[in-house]
């Protein structure tokens, strides 16, 4: 590795973790692979944390970017001028969604989407109580962190938004805490940070019922699980339980930064005010380059070549994992999976060997006994087999 680049990285780039980062001095990314500047090839089994759902530098996305680049880049703050990439993306995406999710507010990231959703909920019922779930992650801004499912981390930044309650996930009994004081409930359909923990249908049905009963808005965070990752465009489709507000980002952009929250026309009208900054605003939200890339990625994901094959690809990875005695459990759906080991020490060693062997995996925020396996949806069967052989080799070396 270039020692000067490593020095500059440590000297000038603010670090996001107290742990030593798994540094790759990146030269190129293409398809499911990343190369460093020494020519070493890595197979990316995390898709840049569920961002590159169509792989690195997908030709379809590159073509859309090139075409838009010849027309215009940033023109005006969001919502003031008509920009075709925004219209095309919004129309195409809303055609894929239920009738109560037909108005989209385009932003730059998942954290911003959560912030906008919380503000919209407060405008709706003028309440302050936010309920979220243990081991959930919704972003790093102050509002999003207020809903973080880890009290020790939250307390480092207190005071955050007041009136927050944390409930146990996938347990119906605590849902009785939802009351006429509750503004909104924020939930992941599949909790990524805890190891791709799925909620059973009964839990999600009761959650929907309690929110409706008490006039609290249900916000689904599909920032990681969305855009085909589970075998459906969105994870909530598996259970047929529809939120009042949907938050999306990451895999939405085909590698470009973009996020959004989506709701009904009636709810979104609450953002309209006598002052343009009283509702919600964004300078770069709906950037034409990001929207062009997002539309190209959405069409590709939703095509017969990609989405219908995701669950079978996920099953192929599961079969490989079943051959590894050290993998105690596998959680998740489609290509949104986590391999669970006996303890965090083994997991750390496996991850270390994976990186050495050219296999990119990643630890999970609240479960250090598990590694995430979320390769691009465009991965081939041959690439799955190649990657999983590297994973098996890494586990053997680790233990």
BELFEN-V459310 format. One record per backbone hydrogen bond with DSSP energy under -1.0 kcal/mol. NH is the residue of the N-H (numbers start at 1). CO is the residue of the C=O. Records with the same first field share a line. If there is no record, write none. Layout:
NH: CO / CO
This chain:
6: 2
7: 3
8: 4
9: 5
10: 6
11: 7
12: 8
13: 9
23: 21
26: 24
27: 35
28: 35
30: 33
31: 56
33: 30
34: 42
35: 28
36: 40
37: 25
39: 36
42: 34
43: 358
44: 32
45: 360
50: 46
51: 47
52: 47
53: 51
55: 52
56: 31
62: 58
63: 59
64: 60
65: 61
66: 62
67: 63
68: 64
69: 65
71: 68
72: 68
78: 282
80: 77
87: 83
88: 84
89: 85
90: 86
91: 87
92: 88
93: 89
94: 90
95: 91
96: 93
97: 94
101: 98
102: 263
103: 263
105: 261
107: 259
113: 109
114: 110
115: 111
116: 112
117: 113
118: 114
119: 115
120: 116
121: 117
122: 118
123: 119
124: 120
125: 121
126: 122
129: 181
130: 163
131: 184
132: 165
134: 167
135: 149
136: 133
145: 141
146: 142
147: 144
148: 145
149: 136
154: 150
155: 151
157: 154
165: 130
167: 132
175: 172
176: 173
177: 174
178: 175
182: 179
183: 129
184: 129
185: 217
186: 131
187: 219
191: 197
195: 192
197: 191
199: 189
204: 200
205: 201
206: 202
207: 203
208: 204
209: 205
210: 206
211: 207
212: 208
213: 209
214: 210
216: 211
217: 183
219: 185
220: 245
221: 187
222: 247
226: 222
227: 233
228: 233
231: 228
237: 234
238: 235
240: 236
241: 236
244: 218
245: 218
246: 262
247: 220
248: 260
252: 249
253: 250
256: 253
259: 107
260: 248
261: 105
262: 246
263: 103
268: 264
269: 265
270: 267
271: 268
272: 269
278: 275
287: 284
291: 287
292: 288
293: 289
294: 290
295: 291
296: 292
297: 293
298: 294
299: 295
300: 296
301: 297
302: 298
303: 300
306: 303
307: 301
309: 306
310: 307
313: 309
314: 310
315: 311
316: 312
317: 313
318: 314
319: 315
320: 316
321: 317
322: 318
323: 320
324: 321
327: 324
328: 340
329: 340
331: 338
335: 229
336: 333
337: 373
338: 331
339: 371
340: 329
341: 369
347: 343
348: 344
349: 345
350: 346
351: 347
352: 348
353: 349
354: 350
355: 351
356: 352
357: 353
358: 355
359: 354
360: 43
366: 193
370: 367
371: 339
372: 362
373: 337
374: 45
377: 53
379: 376
384: 380
385: 381
386: 382
387: 383
388: 384
389: 385
390: 386
391: 387
392: 388
393: 389
394: 390
395: 391
396: 392
397: 393
398: 394
399: 395
